[in-house]
Amino acid sequence: MKRFFLSLVGFGLCLALLLGKPLNPLALTPRVSLAQAPPPTDQTPGAVQFDSIVLDFQETPQVLSGLPDTLTWLNQNLSLQPTLNSEFSEADHIYVVRGDRTLLERLLASDLAAQTEFIEPNYIYKTTGLSVNDPDYAKQWNLKQIKVEDAWAKGATGKGATVAVIDTGVSQGPDLAQTELVPGYDFVNDRVDAADDHGHGTHVAGTIAQSTNNKYGVAGVAYEAKIMPLKVLSRAGSGTIADIAEAIRFAADQGADVINMSLGGGGDSKLMREAIDYAHSREVVIVAAAGNESNAQASYPAFYPHVIAVSAIGPDETKTPYSNYGEGVDIAAPGGDTRQDALNGILQETINPRTPEQFEFKAFQGTSMAAPHVAGVAALIKAQNRNLSPAEVWMLLQQSARPVEGDSQNHFGAGYLDASKAVKPSLGIGFDWQRLNGKSILARLTIAAILIGILVPRKPQFNPWRLTFLTGILLGSVGFFVLQGVEISGVPSGVFRLLGSAIPEMGGAFWQDPRLNPLFVNTLIPFGLMALFISHRMLKWFVLGLSVGMMAFIAWAWWEASALLWLGTGPIAQLYLLINLLFGGIVTALSFRMALKTQEPMQRS
């Protein structure tokens, strides 16, 4: 068994080394001229688009003296019209002819190849920016201002992240048709359908995740993110603190990664503060509009701790006249300024409130329009690393923002939102230490060591350093946690999160829910395995280690008051964890005694 594990570790290290090498075929292919290489095929890297061919003639006296005749021959026999690429090409005798791959192969096989230094495709290069085919994308100055194209080019699209839009509701028009809406709720009318009857919420949702590259309308920041529509504002555009607080808790309980609140008012509220603190404890990033009163303080809920307050700037990157500033403002994003030109607003598709079934494109202005830019970038960040805490997401937003010098009145907070710097490029293979919760891992392993001292009888025939026993403890308490930090391009991070989870975490990791699944946080799992393998010479030690590890995990979850699916974080959840802990302790202690009672003279496993 020990040899098997050592072999497995060795294989994993070798695989990691292999995967760590660059896999770019261009870097592995020697560069040779086309006169020496075979004609390019569709599989040759870069040999995709060209409609002309480059002829670089040799500068030998023999070739140059016969060059006029050669050019005439190409014209008369192949109907080609060789022309100098420019006036600067004459000295190097570089000519260009119109042609495709078939002509290229003919020229390479002809006697002309002997007169040239090379004959090669005149490849067509394009800008490295992402090509967006939404017809009105050119009008979205705001997305270019936050450099979202550069973020998209790094592979950041928001896929896998969910943004809760706490607003007037969201209606799925033609330009949201390809955006996934997860179940939400209408807290104004107490119903499941959270359709928009005002237009504000649909516009906000569009900035966050409007369907992009669908040859229609405009684009969104995190266009592959999911939207959770939560209606708290009526058709008149107003709503109560009670409804908003309930929506915040709903979003946190239903797995939202980011909350956007493009709403605000005056007055502190304990109910709202508690809801925000609850969502923050559930690792939800909360973004809100700073307000449109031109006051020197952000309005509520943006002013609360744990909320990112967003002020508004115009196309010229100056504070808009309406935007709040000063105390409480954290960052600035495009909000629009339509005083002189409607095109300076934020353009998105929304409903016509008079006929909600009709959709139209409108340019709005306000800090309500600025906040969803930040929420969208937060979704890009969370999609790349679901394990980042709200504080870590804010740190990335803050550090990546473009600072504004001389901002003595705090118009811009940390500075201008910059999506390009906030996200990291998709790597072939890498490792992210931020995904590992070192404090939690150390605590669980410490508890496991204490439990061994309490539950395990001091018998000479028991070796606590058995590989099988230690492996069981590892899987039960912390899992192969190092795998949670692995990043491989094209492989969802959820795969490594699942593989690196302890058994009690696997339910939540599989369904991508931050809450613990009670079916997996259950000492019946090792109890059932003990019934099967208590007589097995090696596997019984693995199961006993698994039991100790799971008890350490449950004890830590109880101490931390971790949230459980269906049970929440209250007394019922605490009682469930405590019962499992006590039951597991009794069963594990008895199982150890049974295993040692029947143990033969100790053999190495």
TORBA-540741 format. One record per residue (C-alpha): x negated, y negated, z negated; chain. Coordinates in Angstrom, 2 decimals. Example, Ala and Ser with C-alpha at 12.3 -4.5 7.8 and 13.67 -1.06 7.14 Angstrom:
REM residues 2
> -12.30_4.50_-7.80_A
> -13.67_1.06_-7.14_A
***
This chain:
REM residues 605
> 0.00_0.00_0.00_A
> -2.81_-2.38_-0.89_A
> -4.53_-1.67_2.43_A
> -1.25_-2.36_4.22_A
> -0.90_-5.78_2.59_A
> -4.54_-6.66_3.22_A
> -4.14_-5.65_6.86_A
> -0.99_-7.76_7.11_A
> -2.79_-10.80_5.68_A
> -5.68_-10.28_8.06_A
> -3.34_-10.02_11.01_A
> -1.56_-13.22_9.94_A
> -4.85_-15.12_9.69_A
> -5.92_-13.95_13.13_A
> -2.55_-14.95_14.56_A
> -2.81_-18.38_12.95_A
> -6.26_-18.89_14.44_A
> -5.01_-17.89_17.87_A
> -1.98_-20.15_17.64_A
> -4.16_-22.96_16.40_A
> -6.02_-23.14_19.71_A
> -4.76_-25.57_22.34_A
> -2.30_-23.95_24.71_A
> -2.41_-26.66_27.34_A
> -3.11_-24.89_30.65_A
> -4.67_-28.06_32.02_A
> -7.33_-27.92_29.35_A
> -8.20_-24.31_30.24_A
> -8.27_-24.68_34.02_A
> -11.56_-25.78_35.62_A
> -11.17_-28.81_37.86_A
> -12.18_-28.05_41.46_A
> -11.47_-29.83_44.72_A
> -8.68_-28.54_46.91_A
> -11.18_-27.91_49.68_A
> -12.53_-25.10_47.49_A
> -9.38_-24.00_45.72_A
> -6.43_-22.16_47.27_A
> -3.46_-24.28_48.35_A
> -1.40_-25.41_45.36_A
> 1.81_-23.57_44.58_A
> 4.85_-24.64_42.62_A
> 3.27_-23.08_39.54_A
> 0.14_-25.23_39.70_A
> 0.30_-27.80_36.89_A
> 1.13_-31.21_38.31_A
> 1.60_-29.94_41.89_A
> 5.23_-30.85_42.07_A
> 5.91_-34.13_43.82_A
> 4.10_-35.52_46.86_A
> 5.14_-36.63_50.34_A
> 1.75_-37.61_51.72_A
> -1.78_-36.20_51.91_A
> -5.16_-37.81_51.20_A
> -8.08_-37.26_53.64_A
> -11.51_-38.33_52.33_A
> -13.94_-38.12_55.25_A
> -17.65_-37.48_54.76_A
> -20.07_-40.37_55.20_A
> -22.53_-38.44_57.39_A
> -23.55_-40.08_60.71_A
> -22.14_-37.16_62.69_A
> -18.71_-37.34_61.07_A
> -18.50_-41.14_61.15_A
> -19.45_-41.34_64.84_A
> -16.68_-38.90_65.73_A
> -14.10_-40.32_63.32_A
> -12.17_-42.37_65.93_A
> -11.78_-39.26_68.09_A
> -10.67_-37.21_65.07_A
> -8.00_-39.75_64.18_A
> -6.79_-39.80_67.78_A
> -6.66_-35.98_67.81_A
> -4.52_-35.97_64.64_A
> -2.11_-38.40_66.26_A
> -1.80_-36.65_69.58_A
> -1.84_-33.00_68.49_A
> -0.16_-33.12_65.08_A
> 1.92_-36.29_65.53_A
> 0.24_-37.78_62.48_A
> -0.59_-41.43_61.97_A
> -3.60_-41.61_59.63_A
> -3.85_-45.00_57.94_A
> -6.28_-46.44_55.45_A
> -4.72_-46.42_51.99_A
> -5.67_-50.10_51.63_A
> -8.31_-52.57_52.78_A
> -10.48_-51.26_49.94_A
> -10.41_-47.71_51.33_A
> -12.43_-48.45_54.46_A
> -15.81_-48.14_52.78_A
> -14.97_-44.67_51.47_A
> -13.07_-43.67_54.63_A
> -9.96_-42.58_52.72_A
> -6.94_-42.06_54.94_A
> -3.37_-41.07_54.15_A
> -0.97_-39.11_56.36_A
> 2.67_-38.27_55.76_A
> 3.20_-34.55_55.11_A
> 4.34_-31.76_52.85_A
> 2.87_-28.53_51.45_A
> 3.04_-26.76_54.82_A
> 0.98_-29.45_56.53_A
> -1.48_-29.43_53.64_A
> -2.09_-25.71_54.12_A
> -2.60_-26.20_57.87_A
> -5.14_-28.98_57.36_A
> -7.05_-27.00_54.75_A
> -7.27_-24.05_57.14_A
> -8.35_-26.19_60.12_A
> -11.80_-27.37_61.26_A
> -10.87_-30.76_59.81_A
> -11.74_-29.48_56.33_A
> -15.43_-29.31_57.32_A
> -15.42_-33.06_58.08_A
> -13.91_-34.12_54.75_A
> -15.07_-34.24_51.19_A
> -11.58_-33.14_50.18_A
> -8.02_-32.86_51.41_A
> -5.45_-33.06_48.64_A
> -1.83_-33.98_47.86_A
> -1.19_-37.67_47.25_A
> 0.67_-36.88_44.03_A
> 3.43_-39.17_42.78_A
> 2.90_-40.21_39.18_A
> 5.60_-41.81_37.06_A
> 5.73_-43.79_33.85_A
> 5.38_-41.69_30.71_A
> 8.50_-43.24_29.17_A
> 11.61_-41.11_28.91_A
> 13.91_-41.44_31.89_A
> 17.42_-42.22_30.70_A
> 20.19_-41.86_33.28_A
> 22.95_-43.65_31.36_A
> 23.90_-46.45_33.81_A
> 24.24_-49.22_31.18_A
> 21.16_-48.25_29.21_A
> 19.30_-51.23_30.68_A
> 21.65_-53.50_28.70_A
> 20.61_-51.93_25.39_A
> 17.80_-54.30_24.50_A
> 18.24_-53.16_20.92_A
> 17.00_-49.61_21.56_A
> 13.93_-50.92_23.33_A
> 13.32_-53.34_20.45_A
> 13.02_-50.48_17.95_A
> 10.87_-48.50_20.47_A
> 13.19_-45.50_20.44_A
> 11.95_-44.30_23.84_A
> 8.54_-43.60_22.34_A
> 10.22_-41.63_19.55_A
> 12.16_-39.56_22.11_A
> 8.92_-38.93_24.01_A
> 7.56_-37.34_20.81_A
> 10.44_-34.87_20.85_A
> 12.52_-36.63_18.17_A
> 16.22_-36.49_19.12_A
> 17.94_-35.88_15.77_A
> 18.87_-32.30_16.56_A
> 19.87_-30.50_13.38_A
> 20.58_-33.62_11.32_A
> 24.07_-34.75_10.26_A
> 25.01_-38.41_9.73_A
> 28.15_-39.27_7.79_A
> 29.78_-42.44_9.14_A
> 31.80_-43.93_6.28_A
> 33.87_-46.47_8.16_A
> 37.17_-46.90_10.02_A
> 36.95_-43.36_11.40_A
> 35.45_-42.04_14.62_A
> 37.26_-41.22_17.87_A
> 35.48_-39.02_20.39_A
> 35.64_-40.86_23.70_A
> 33.94_-39.99_27.00_A
> 30.53_-41.21_25.83_A
> 30.73_-39.19_22.59_A
> 32.00_-36.07_24.36_A
> 28.64_-34.30_24.16_A
> 28.03_-35.38_20.56_A
> 29.07_-32.82_17.94_A
> 31.51_-34.07_15.32_A
> 31.59_-31.95_12.17_A
> 34.73_-31.83_9.99_A
> 35.36_-35.07_8.10_A
> 38.30_-36.62_6.27_A
> 40.62_-39.62_6.32_A
> 40.69_-40.96_2.75_A
> 43.04_-43.80_3.69_A
> 45.87_-41.53_4.84_A
> 44.76_-38.37_2.98_A
> 44.43_-36.11_5.98_A
> 41.76_-34.14_7.80_A
> 41.95_-36.06_11.07_A
> 39.59_-39.04_10.69_A
> 40.32_-40.70_14.04_A
> 39.55_-44.38_14.44_A
> 42.40_-46.91_14.71_A
> 40.22_-50.03_14.47_A
> 37.16_-49.55_16.71_A
> 34.40_-50.44_14.26_A
> 33.53_-46.89_13.15_A
> 33.41_-45.47_16.69_A
> 31.07_-48.29_17.74_A
> 28.79_-47.59_14.76_A
> 28.78_-43.84_15.48_A
> 27.78_-44.60_19.07_A
> 24.65_-46.48_18.03_A
> 23.66_-43.52_15.86_A
> 24.38_-40.63_18.22_A
> 26.05_-41.70_21.46_A
> 25.79_-38.94_24.07_A
> 22.66_-39.67_26.10_A
> 21.43_-38.63_29.54_A
> 25.00_-37.77_30.51_A
> 25.06_-40.19_33.48_A
> 27.71_-42.25_31.72_A
> 27.78_-45.38_29.61_A
> 24.99_-46.01_27.14_A
> 22.61_-44.19_24.79_A
> 22.29_-43.54_21.04_A
> 19.29_-43.50_18.71_A
> 19.54_-39.89_17.45_A
> 21.66_-38.60_20.32_A
> 21.46_-34.92_19.32_A
> 22.46_-35.53_15.69_A
> 25.90_-34.54_14.41_A
> 28.43_-37.10_13.23_A
> 30.65_-36.59_10.17_A
> 33.59_-39.03_10.45_A
> 34.87_-40.30_7.10_A
> 37.63_-42.89_7.28_A
> 37.79_-45.24_4.27_A
> 38.79_-48.48_6.01_A
> 42.29_-49.09_7.33_A
> 43.36_-50.43_10.69_A
> 42.93_-53.89_9.17_A
> 39.28_-53.09_8.39_A
> 39.51_-52.96_4.61_A
> 39.40_-50.20_2.01_A
> 39.05_-49.44_-1.68_A
> 36.05_-48.52_-3.80_A
> 37.82_-45.32_-4.89_A
> 38.11_-44.07_-1.30_A
> 34.52_-45.04_-0.45_A
> 33.15_-43.32_-3.56_A
> 35.08_-40.15_-2.75_A
> 33.75_-40.23_0.82_A
> 30.17_-40.53_-0.45_A
> 30.60_-37.47_-2.65_A
> 32.34_-35.60_0.18_A
> 29.42_-36.30_2.52_A
> 26.89_-35.10_-0.05_A
> 28.85_-31.92_-0.78_A
> 29.38_-31.11_2.90_A
> 25.70_-31.22_3.80_A
> 25.20_-34.68_5.31_A
> 21.54_-35.69_5.65_A
> 22.23_-39.40_6.09_A
> 25.11_-41.68_5.13_A
> 25.80_-44.92_7.02_A
> 28.02_-47.56_5.42_A
> 28.54_-50.56_7.68_A
> 30.80_-52.17_5.13_A
> 30.46_-54.31_2.05_A
> 31.89_-56.66_-0.51_A
> 31.24_-58.28_-3.85_A
> 31.16_-56.79_-7.29_A
> 29.35_-53.97_-9.00_A
> 31.27_-50.74_-9.57_A
> 30.36_-47.89_-11.92_A
> 32.40_-45.51_-9.77_A
> 30.47_-46.47_-6.63_A
> 27.13_-46.41_-8.44_A
> 27.79_-42.90_-9.77_A
> 28.77_-41.67_-6.30_A
> 25.60_-43.12_-4.77_A
> 23.45_-41.63_-7.51_A
> 25.14_-38.27_-6.93_A
> 24.47_-38.34_-3.19_A
> 20.89_-39.43_-3.81_A
> 20.40_-36.48_-6.18_A
> 21.63_-34.23_-3.36_A
> 18.79_-35.53_-1.13_A
> 21.04_-37.69_1.08_A
> 19.53_-40.82_2.66_A
> 21.96_-43.73_2.20_A
> 21.94_-46.76_4.54_A
> 24.18_-49.82_4.32_A
> 24.68_-53.20_5.96_A
> 23.24_-56.15_4.01_A
> 26.31_-58.29_4.74_A
> 27.34_-61.14_7.03_A
> 27.77_-64.06_4.63_A
> 24.31_-65.59_5.16_A
> 23.76_-65.27_1.42_A
> 20.38_-64.91_-0.28_A
> 21.31_-61.48_-1.61_A
> 22.49_-58.25_-0.03_A
> 26.13_-57.41_-0.63_A
> 27.38_-54.21_-2.27_A
> 26.95_-51.27_-1.67_A
> 23.67_-52.24_0.06_A
> 22.47_-53.90_-3.16_A
> 22.64_-50.69_-5.22_A
> 19.47_-48.75_-6.01_A
> 18.96_-45.72_-3.72_A
> 20.56_-47.58_-0.79_A
> 18.53_-48.94_2.16_A
> 19.87_-52.44_2.83_A
> 19.56_-53.58_6.46_A
> 19.51_-57.19_7.63_A
> 20.18_-58.17_11.26_A
> 17.91_-59.67_13.91_A
> 18.64_-60.82_17.44_A
> 16.85_-60.11_20.74_A
> 14.19_-62.69_19.83_A
> 13.48_-60.87_16.53_A
> 14.61_-63.79_14.38_A
> 17.16_-63.42_11.61_A
> 20.67_-63.87_12.91_A
> 22.61_-66.83_11.43_A
> 25.18_-64.59_9.76_A
> 22.86_-62.01_8.15_A
> 22.33_-61.88_4.40_A
> 18.72_-61.98_3.28_A
> 16.63_-62.23_0.13_A
> 17.11_-60.02_-2.91_A
> 17.99_-56.44_-2.09_A
> 17.13_-56.51_1.65_A
> 14.86_-53.59_2.57_A
> 14.37_-53.63_6.35_A
> 15.54_-55.44_9.50_A
> 17.10_-53.97_12.65_A
> 18.91_-55.25_15.76_A
> 22.33_-56.66_14.88_A
> 22.98_-58.85_17.89_A
> 23.81_-62.51_18.41_A
> 26.67_-63.18_20.83_A
> 26.93_-66.95_20.29_A
> 25.55_-67.81_23.71_A
> 25.62_-64.53_25.59_A
> 27.71_-61.39_25.03_A
> 24.82_-59.33_26.43_A
> 22.87_-60.24_23.29_A
> 25.26_-58.11_21.24_A
> 25.01_-54.39_20.54_A
> 26.73_-52.52_23.36_A
> 28.55_-49.26_22.65_A
> 31.74_-47.47_23.61_A
> 34.70_-47.80_21.26_A
> 38.49_-47.77_21.23_A
> 40.87_-50.57_22.05_A
> 42.69_-51.05_18.69_A
> 45.89_-52.02_20.48_A
> 45.82_-48.79_22.50_A
> 43.58_-46.38_20.53_A
> 43.74_-43.74_23.23_A
> 41.83_-46.05_25.59_A
> 38.08_-46.46_25.38_A
> 35.97_-49.39_26.52_A
> 32.45_-50.74_26.17_A
> 32.09_-53.71_23.84_A
> 29.18_-55.76_22.53_A
> 29.53_-56.38_18.78_A
> 27.32_-58.31_16.38_A
> 26.75_-57.97_12.63_A
> 24.69_-56.23_10.00_A
> 27.25_-53.47_10.61_A
> 25.50_-52.97_13.95_A
> 22.01_-53.16_12.41_A
> 22.54_-50.46_9.76_A
> 23.25_-47.57_12.21_A
> 19.89_-48.18_13.91_A
> 18.19_-47.40_10.60_A
> 20.55_-44.47_9.94_A
> 19.74_-43.11_13.39_A
> 15.98_-43.30_12.82_A
> 16.45_-41.70_9.39_A
> 18.24_-38.86_11.20_A
> 15.27_-38.51_13.57_A
> 12.99_-38.19_10.55_A
> 15.23_-35.74_8.68_A
> 15.64_-33.59_11.79_A
> 11.87_-33.17_11.90_A
> 11.68_-32.26_8.21_A
> 14.90_-31.44_6.37_A
> 13.05_-31.09_3.06_A
> 12.04_-34.74_2.85_A
> 13.59_-36.55_-0.09_A
> 15.35_-39.92_0.37_A
> 12.34_-41.60_-1.24_A
> 10.00_-39.95_1.28_A
> 12.22_-40.96_4.21_A
> 12.25_-44.55_2.96_A
> 8.47_-44.43_2.57_A
> 8.13_-43.47_6.24_A
> 10.55_-46.22_7.32_A
> 8.75_-48.76_5.15_A
> 5.23_-47.82_6.22_A
> 6.16_-47.71_9.92_A
> 8.04_-51.04_9.96_A
> 6.32_-53.93_11.74_A
> 5.64_-56.45_8.96_A
> 6.56_-60.11_9.43_A
> 4.07_-62.65_8.13_A
> 5.30_-65.65_6.22_A
> 8.63_-64.07_5.30_A
> 8.87_-65.95_2.01_A
> 12.67_-65.67_1.83_A
> 12.69_-61.94_2.58_A
> 14.71_-62.12_5.78_A
> 13.26_-58.85_7.00_A
> 12.32_-56.72_3.98_A
> 9.53_-54.32_4.97_A
> 9.73_-55.67_8.54_A
> 11.20_-54.69_11.88_A
> 12.42_-51.12_12.28_A
> 10.02_-49.09_14.48_A
> 11.31_-45.66_15.53_A
> 8.10_-44.79_17.37_A
> 5.89_-45.03_14.28_A
> 8.49_-43.55_11.94_A
> 8.53_-40.15_13.64_A
> 5.59_-37.90_14.34_A
> 4.82_-36.16_17.62_A
> 5.88_-32.58_18.16_A
> 2.74_-30.51_17.64_A
> 1.84_-27.16_19.11_A
> 1.10_-25.93_15.62_A
> 0.60_-27.78_12.39_A
> 1.31_-27.88_8.68_A
> 3.36_-30.35_6.66_A
> 2.48_-30.39_2.95_A
> 5.47_-32.62_2.17_A
> 7.82_-29.67_2.65_A
> 6.35_-27.92_-0.38_A
> 7.68_-28.84_-3.81_A
> 4.56_-28.10_-5.81_A
> 6.13_-29.01_-9.15_A
> 9.02_-26.58_-8.67_A
> 6.75_-23.77_-7.44_A
> 4.38_-24.14_-10.41_A
> 7.30_-24.26_-12.87_A
> 8.85_-21.02_-11.55_A
> 5.54_-19.16_-11.60_A
> 4.91_-20.36_-15.16_A
> 8.33_-19.13_-16.28_A
> 7.62_-15.78_-14.60_A
> 4.38_-15.44_-16.58_A
> 6.25_-16.20_-19.82_A
> 8.94_-13.62_-18.99_A
> 6.29_-10.96_-18.41_A
> 5.00_-11.57_-21.92_A
> 8.51_-11.34_-23.37_A
> 10.04_-8.45_-21.41_A
> 7.15_-6.12_-20.55_A
> 6.15_-3.58_-23.22_A
> 2.46_-3.58_-24.03_A
> 1.60_-0.14_-22.70_A
> -1.82_0.86_-21.37_A
> -0.26_2.63_-18.38_A
> 1.22_-0.61_-17.05_A
> -1.03_-2.72_-14.82_A
> 0.44_-6.24_-14.30_A
> -2.00_-6.86_-11.47_A
> -0.44_-4.23_-9.22_A
> -0.03_-5.68_-5.74_A
> 3.50_-4.31_-5.47_A
> 4.53_-5.90_-8.79_A
> 3.01_-9.29_-7.92_A
> 4.64_-9.25_-4.48_A
> 8.02_-8.70_-6.10_A
> 7.48_-11.64_-8.46_A
> 6.46_-13.82_-5.53_A
> 9.55_-12.97_-3.45_A
> 11.86_-13.39_-6.42_A
> 10.56_-16.71_-7.72_A
> 8.90_-18.78_-4.96_A
> 8.85_-16.61_-1.81_A
> 6.08_-16.97_0.74_A
> 6.45_-20.71_0.19_A
> 3.44_-21.64_2.32_A
> 5.46_-20.75_5.44_A
> 7.83_-23.65_4.70_A
> 5.10_-26.07_5.75_A
> 4.35_-24.38_9.09_A
> 5.27_-26.31_12.24_A
> 5.21_-24.69_15.67_A
> 6.51_-26.59_18.67_A
> 9.77_-25.15_19.96_A
> 10.49_-23.21_16.77_A
> 13.13_-24.77_14.47_A
> 11.75_-25.64_11.04_A
> 14.71_-23.73_9.56_A
> 13.11_-20.46_10.65_A
> 10.03_-21.09_8.53_A
> 12.15_-22.46_5.71_A
> 14.06_-19.16_5.65_A
> 10.93_-17.00_5.88_A
> 9.27_-19.04_3.13_A
> 12.21_-18.98_0.72_A
> 12.58_-16.95_-2.43_A
> 15.50_-14.50_-2.34_A
> 17.79_-16.78_-4.41_A
> 17.18_-19.59_-1.88_A
> 17.80_-17.55_1.26_A
> 21.56_-18.08_1.38_A
> 21.22_-21.85_1.44_A
> 18.24_-21.70_3.82_A
> 20.14_-19.50_6.29_A
> 23.20_-21.77_6.39_A
> 21.03_-24.90_6.09_A
> 22.85_-25.95_2.93_A
> 20.81_-27.59_0.15_A
> 23.02_-25.91_-2.47_A
> 22.16_-22.46_-3.85_A
> 24.46_-19.66_-2.74_A
> 25.80_-17.75_-5.80_A
> 25.76_-14.50_-3.81_A
> 21.97_-14.74_-3.63_A
> 21.36_-16.27_-7.07_A
> 22.52_-13.02_-8.61_A
> 20.68_-10.44_-10.73_A
> 22.92_-7.72_-9.29_A
> 20.48_-7.71_-6.34_A
> 17.48_-6.32_-8.31_A
> 19.84_-4.21_-10.47_A
> 21.14_-2.45_-7.35_A
> 17.61_-1.93_-6.06_A
> 16.55_-0.49_-9.42_A
> 19.31_2.09_-9.22_A
> 17.85_3.22_-5.89_A
> 14.11_3.07_-6.56_A
> 13.55_3.41_-10.32_A
> 12.07_6.86_-9.75_A
> 9.85_5.86_-6.82_A
> 6.16_5.79_-7.72_A
> 5.39_2.39_-6.10_A
> 8.66_0.68_-5.14_A
> 9.90_0.63_-8.75_A
> 7.12_-1.84_-9.59_A
> 8.10_-4.03_-6.66_A
> 11.74_-4.07_-7.83_A
> 10.72_-4.84_-11.41_A
> 8.55_-7.70_-10.19_A
> 11.46_-8.92_-8.05_A
> 13.71_-8.92_-11.10_A
> 11.23_-10.95_-13.17_A
> 10.75_-13.40_-10.30_A
> 14.49_-13.90_-9.78_A
> 15.00_-14.47_-13.49_A
> 12.27_-17.13_-13.40_A
> 14.05_-18.79_-10.48_A
> 17.44_-18.68_-12.23_A
> 15.97_-20.09_-15.43_A
> 14.47_-22.98_-13.48_A
> 17.76_-23.58_-11.63_A
> 19.62_-23.61_-14.94_A
> 17.16_-26.08_-16.47_A
> 17.35_-28.34_-13.38_A
> 21.18_-28.07_-13.20_A
> 20.86_-27.14_-9.53_A
> 23.99_-27.39_-7.39_A
> 25.71_-24.12_-6.50_A
> 27.94_-23.59_-3.49_A
> 31.62_-23.42_-4.58_A
> 30.67_-24.07_-8.23_A
> 28.99_-27.48_-8.12_A
> 26.69_-28.61_-10.95_A
> 29.08_-28.62_-13.93_A
> 29.68_-26.26_-16.87_A
> 30.98_-23.43_-14.65_A
> 27.79_-23.41_-12.57_A
> 25.64_-23.59_-15.71_A
> 27.56_-20.71_-17.30_A
> 27.18_-18.61_-14.14_A
> 23.39_-19.10_-14.17_A
> 23.14_-18.42_-17.90_A
> 25.13_-15.15_-17.65_A
> 22.88_-13.96_-14.82_A
> 19.82_-14.88_-16.83_A
> 20.91_-12.97_-19.94_A
> 22.17_-9.97_-17.99_A
> 18.96_-9.87_-15.95_A
> 16.81_-10.01_-19.08_A
> 18.56_-7.04_-20.69_A
> 18.51_-4.91_-17.52_A
> 14.88_-5.76_-16.76_A
> 13.68_-4.91_-20.28_A
> 15.50_-1.55_-20.22_A
> 14.22_-0.78_-16.73_A
> 10.62_-1.43_-17.77_A
> 10.95_1.03_-20.63_A
> 12.52_3.63_-18.36_A
> 9.81_3.18_-15.74_A
> 6.99_3.45_-18.28_A
> 8.57_6.42_-20.05_A
> 8.41_8.51_-16.90_A
> 5.11_7.07_-15.71_A
> 2.41_9.56_-14.86_A
> -1.26_8.78_-15.64_A
> -1.85_5.48_-13.95_A
> -2.67_5.64_-10.26_A
> -3.69_2.79_-8.06_A
> -0.97_1.68_-5.68_A
***
